[in-house]
Amino acid sequence: MAEDQKKKDDEDLGCDGSILIENGPKAERHAFGHQEVGGFEVKEQAKAQLEATCPGVVSCTDIVALAARDAIALANGPSYEVPTRRRDGRVSDVSLAANMLDVSDSIQQLKAKFLQKGLSEKDLVLLSAKLPLSLSLSLMHV
C-alpha cells in the first residue's frame, strides 16, 4: 500500500517541471526564490501550438529542455541530443522550492545544494555559467 502511494506521488511530481504549473497563489513559481523567473507565457504559447497539432504528446518540460538546447546552439555553443518523453508533473507547491537554488544563496549554500543532488563544485561552476545564457536565449527563441 505504501509502495503504491509512493509510485502515485512520484507520478504526480513528474519531471522537475513543477515550476511551469500555474495552480494559484501556492504554486511553486510564486516562491520567493523564483520571483525573477519569467517567460512562462512563451512556454504556454509553444505548448498551446503543440497541443493543437499533437495533443498530449510533448510535455512542458521537454519544451524547456529543447528550447535550452536550441538556445545554446544559436549562441554557437555545442550541439547535443536531448532525450525527450518527460512527463509533466501535476503537483506544484511553493514548499517544493525550499531546497532549490535561490538568487540570494551564498556560495556555501550553493555548494551544499549541489552536493545534496550528487553534483560537484565543478558542476556548480559550469552550470552557473551556462544556465543563465541558455535560459535567457531559450525564452527568446521558443
Secondary structure, 3 states (H helix, E strand, C coil): CHHHHHHHHHHHHCCCCHHHCCCCCCCHHHCHHHCCCCCHHHHHHHHHHHHHHCCCCCCHHHHHHHHHHHHHHHCCCCCCCCCCCCCCCCCCCHHHHCCCCCCCCCHHHHHHHHHHCCCCHHHHHHHHHHHHHHHHHHHHCC
